[in-house]
């Protein structure tokens, strides 16, 4: 695996993914809770998670503020062929995918989730998933795109590309 598995604190899937990317790139990082607070963490009845879709809590602002030598680009892709080309082109970089969790795993779950893409092979996508015993889950690209579409662009569903700018 390309990433060191890091356990997720409650509602800190985005900070956990960022920590794994930073660790892989030898970039120091804060705790998930500290990162989550800067990324707009909310934990109430209405919503649980970060607010990276809002400018003041954006990943771009976080990277700039902490002088982290990575660029961030957001891609809302729901077309199968376009997603296949995107993933093939950028798989050596760091890609977080944000999606509707319940749709991805066919369970009654609310809210979105973010996780890292480890690899692709044909139509199978291996996601880093430290919550599972083996540390990963394999899903189909078709299911992933359905979960992205259901979560929506307004929630930053899609692919988050990080490239080293050193």
C-alpha positions as a Markdown table, in Angstrom:
| # | Residue | x | y | z |
|---|---|---|---|---|
| 1 | Unk | 0.0 | 0.0 | 0.0 |
| 2 | Unk | 1.1 | 3.5 | -0.8 |
| 3 | Unk | -0.3 | 5.0 | 2.5 |
| 4 | Unk | 0.2 | 4.4 | 6.2 |
| 5 | Unk | -3.2 | 3.5 | 7.7 |
| 6 | Unk | -4.3 | 6.1 | 10.2 |
| 7 | Unk | -7.3 | 5.6 | 12.4 |
| 8 | Unk | -10.1 | 8.1 | 11.9 |
| 9 | Unk | -11.4 | 10.3 | 14.8 |
| 10 | Unk | -15.2 | 10.8 | 14.7 |
| 11 | Unk | -16.3 | 12.9 | 11.7 |
| 12 | Unk | -12.7 | 13.5 | 10.6 |
| 13 | Unk | -12.6 | 11.5 | 7.4 |
| 14 | Unk | -11.2 | 14.6 | 5.5 |
| 15 | Unk | -8.4 | 15.3 | 8.0 |
| 16 | Unk | -7.6 | 11.6 | 8.2 |
| 17 | Unk | -7.1 | 11.5 | 4.4 |
| 18 | Unk | -5.0 | 14.6 | 4.5 |
| 19 | Unk | -2.8 | 13.1 | 7.2 |
| 20 | Unk | -2.2 | 10.0 | 5.1 |
| 21 | Unk | -1.3 | 12.2 | 2.1 |
| 22 | Unk | 1.0 | 14.4 | 4.2 |
| 23 | Unk | 2.6 | 11.3 | 5.8 |
| 24 | Unk | 3.3 | 9.8 | 2.4 |
| 25 | Unk | 4.9 | 13.1 | 1.2 |
| 26 | Unk | 6.9 | 13.6 | 4.5 |
| 27 | Unk | 4.9 | 16.7 | 5.4 |
| 28 | Unk | 4.3 | 17.3 | 9.2 |
| 29 | Unk | 0.7 | 17.6 | 10.3 |
| 30 | Unk | -1.6 | 18.5 | 13.2 |
| 31 | Unk | -4.0 | 16.2 | 14.9 |
| 32 | Unk | -7.2 | 15.4 | 13.1 |
| 33 | Unk | -9.3 | 17.4 | 15.6 |
| 34 | Unk | -7.1 | 20.5 | 15.0 |
| 35 | Unk | -7.3 | 20.1 | 11.3 |
| 36 | Unk | -11.1 | 19.4 | 11.4 |
| 37 | Unk | -11.7 | 22.6 | 13.3 |
| 38 | Unk | -9.8 | 24.6 | 10.7 |
| 39 | Unk | -11.9 | 22.8 | 8.0 |
| 40 | Unk | -15.2 | 23.8 | 9.8 |
| 41 | Unk | -16.0 | 20.7 | 11.8 |
| 42 | Unk | -19.6 | 20.5 | 12.9 |
| 43 | Unk | -21.0 | 17.8 | 15.2 |
| 44 | Unk | -24.7 | 18.4 | 15.8 |
| 45 | Unk | -28.1 | 16.8 | 15.1 |
| 46 | Unk | -28.3 | 18.4 | 11.6 |
| 47 | Unk | -24.8 | 17.8 | 10.3 |
| 48 | Unk | -21.6 | 15.9 | 11.2 |
| 49 | Unk | -18.4 | 16.6 | 9.4 |
| 50 | Unk | -16.3 | 19.3 | 7.9 |
| 51 | Unk | -17.4 | 22.2 | 5.6 |
| 52 | Unk | -14.7 | 22.2 | 3.0 |
| 53 | Unk | -17.2 | 23.2 | 0.4 |
| 54 | Unk | -17.3 | 26.7 | 2.0 |
| 55 | Unk | -14.5 | 29.1 | 1.0 |
| 56 | Unk | -13.4 | 30.0 | 4.6 |
| 57 | Unk | -12.9 | 26.3 | 5.4 |
| 58 | Unk | -11.6 | 25.2 | 2.0 |
| 59 | Unk | -8.7 | 22.8 | 1.5 |
| 60 | Unk | -6.9 | 25.3 | -0.7 |
| 61 | Unk | -7.0 | 27.8 | 2.2 |
| 62 | Unk | -5.7 | 25.2 | 4.6 |
| 63 | Unk | -2.8 | 24.3 | 2.4 |
| 64 | Unk | -1.9 | 27.9 | 1.9 |
| 65 | Unk | -2.1 | 28.8 | 5.5 |
| 66 | Unk | 0.1 | 26.0 | 6.6 |
| 67 | Unk | 2.5 | 26.4 | 3.6 |
| 68 | Unk | 2.0 | 22.8 | 2.5 |
| 69 | Unk | 3.7 | 22.2 | -0.9 |
| 70 | Unk | 0.7 | 20.5 | -2.5 |
| 71 | Unk | -1.8 | 21.8 | -5.0 |
| 72 | Unk | -5.5 | 20.9 | -4.8 |
| 73 | Unk | -7.9 | 20.6 | -7.7 |
| 74 | Unk | -11.6 | 19.6 | -7.5 |
| 75 | Unk | -13.3 | 17.5 | -10.2 |
| 76 | Unk | -17.0 | 16.6 | -10.3 |
| 77 | Unk | -17.0 | 13.7 | -12.7 |
| 78 | Unk | -20.0 | 11.4 | -13.2 |
| 79 | Unk | -19.3 | 10.1 | -16.7 |
| 80 | Unk | -17.8 | 6.6 | -16.7 |
| 81 | Unk | -15.3 | 7.1 | -19.5 |
| 82 | Unk | -14.2 | 10.5 | -18.3 |
| 83 | Unk | -13.7 | 9.1 | -14.8 |
| 84 | Unk | -11.7 | 6.2 | -16.2 |
| 85 | Unk | -9.4 | 8.5 | -18.1 |
| 86 | Unk | -9.0 | 10.9 | -15.1 |
| 87 | Unk | -8.1 | 8.0 | -12.7 |
| 88 | Unk | -5.7 | 6.5 | -15.2 |
| 89 | Unk | -3.9 | 9.8 | -15.7 |
| 90 | Unk | -3.6 | 10.8 | -12.1 |
| 91 | Unk | -3.4 | 7.5 | -10.1 |
| 92 | Unk | 0.2 | 8.1 | -9.2 |
| 93 | Unk | -0.8 | 11.4 | -7.5 |
| 94 | Unk | -3.0 | 11.5 | -4.4 |
| 95 | Unk | -6.7 | 11.4 | -5.0 |
| 96 | Unk | -9.4 | 11.6 | -2.4 |
| 97 | Unk | -12.9 | 10.6 | -3.5 |
| 98 | Unk | -15.9 | 12.2 | -1.7 |
| 99 | Unk | -19.3 | 10.4 | -2.0 |
| 100 | Unk | -22.6 | 9.4 | -0.4 |
| 101 | Unk | -21.6 | 6.6 | 2.0 |
| 102 | Unk | -24.9 | 4.8 | 2.0 |
| 103 | Unk | -25.1 | 4.6 | -1.8 |
| 104 | Unk | -21.5 | 3.4 | -2.1 |
| 105 | Unk | -22.0 | 0.5 | 0.3 |
| 106 | Unk | -25.7 | -0.3 | -0.1 |
| 107 | Unk | -26.5 | 0.6 | 3.5 |
| 108 | Unk | -28.9 | 2.9 | 5.3 |
| 109 | Unk | -26.4 | 5.6 | 6.1 |
| 110 | Unk | -26.7 | 9.3 | 5.9 |
| 111 | Unk | -24.1 | 11.8 | 4.9 |
| 112 | Unk | -21.0 | 11.8 | 2.9 |
| 113 | Unk | -17.6 | 10.3 | 3.3 |
| 114 | Unk | -14.1 | 10.9 | 2.0 |
| 115 | Unk | -11.4 | 8.3 | 1.4 |
| 116 | Unk | -8.2 | 7.8 | -0.6 |
| 117 | Unk | -8.0 | 5.9 | -3.8 |
| 118 | Unk | -5.1 | 3.4 | -3.6 |
| 119 | Unk | -5.3 | 1.8 | -7.1 |
| 120 | Unk | -7.5 | 1.0 | -10.0 |
| 121 | Unk | -7.6 | -2.2 | -12.0 |
| 122 | Unk | -10.2 | -2.4 | -14.8 |
| 123 | Unk | -13.5 | -1.4 | -13.2 |
| 124 | Unk | -12.3 | -2.1 | -9.6 |
| 125 | Unk | -11.3 | 0.8 | -7.4 |
| 126 | Unk | -9.4 | 0.0 | -4.2 |
| 127 | Unk | -10.2 | 2.6 | -1.5 |
| 128 | Unk | -8.1 | 3.0 | 1.7 |
| 129 | Unk | -10.5 | 2.2 | 4.5 |
| 130 | Unk | -8.7 | 1.9 | 7.9 |
| 131 | Unk | -12.1 | 1.1 | 9.6 |
| 132 | Unk | -12.1 | -2.3 | 8.0 |
| 133 | Unk | -9.8 | -5.1 | 9.3 |
| 134 | Unk | -7.9 | -5.4 | 6.0 |
| 135 | Unk | -7.6 | -1.6 | 5.6 |
| 136 | Unk | -9.2 | -1.2 | 2.3 |
| 137 | Unk | -12.5 | -1.8 | 0.3 |
| 138 | Unk | -12.9 | -2.6 | -3.4 |
| 139 | Unk | -15.8 | -1.0 | -5.2 |
| 140 | Unk | -16.8 | -0.7 | -8.9 |
| 141 | Unk | -16.2 | 2.5 | -10.7 |
| 142 | Unk | -19.9 | 2.5 | -11.6 |
| 143 | Unk | -21.0 | 2.3 | -8.0 |
| 144 | Unk | -18.5 | 5.0 | -7.0 |
| 145 | Unk | -19.9 | 7.4 | -9.7 |
| 146 | Unk | -23.5 | 6.7 | -8.5 |
| 147 | Unk | -22.4 | 7.6 | -5.0 |
| 148 | Unk | -20.7 | 10.8 | -6.2 |
| 149 | Unk | -23.7 | 11.8 | -8.2 |
| 150 | Unk | -26.1 | 11.2 | -5.2 |
| 151 | Unk | -23.9 | 13.3 | -2.9 |
| 152 | Unk | -23.7 | 16.2 | -5.3 |
| 153 | Unk | -21.4 | 18.9 | -6.4 |
| 154 | Unk | -22.8 | 21.2 | -3.8 |
| 155 | Unk | -21.3 | 18.9 | -1.2 |
| 156 | Unk | -17.9 | 18.6 | -3.0 |
| 157 | Unk | -18.6 | 15.1 | -4.1 |
| 158 | Unk | -16.1 | 13.9 | -6.7 |
| 159 | Unk | -12.4 | 13.6 | -7.0 |
| 160 | Unk | -9.9 | 15.8 | -5.1 |
| 161 | Unk | -6.5 | 15.8 | -6.7 |
| 162 | Unk | -3.4 | 16.6 | -4.8 |
| 163 | Unk | -0.1 | 17.1 | -6.6 |
| 164 | Unk | 3.3 | 17.9 | -5.2 |
| 165 | Unk | 4.6 | 21.4 | -6.0 |
| 166 | Unk | 8.1 | 21.1 | -4.6 |
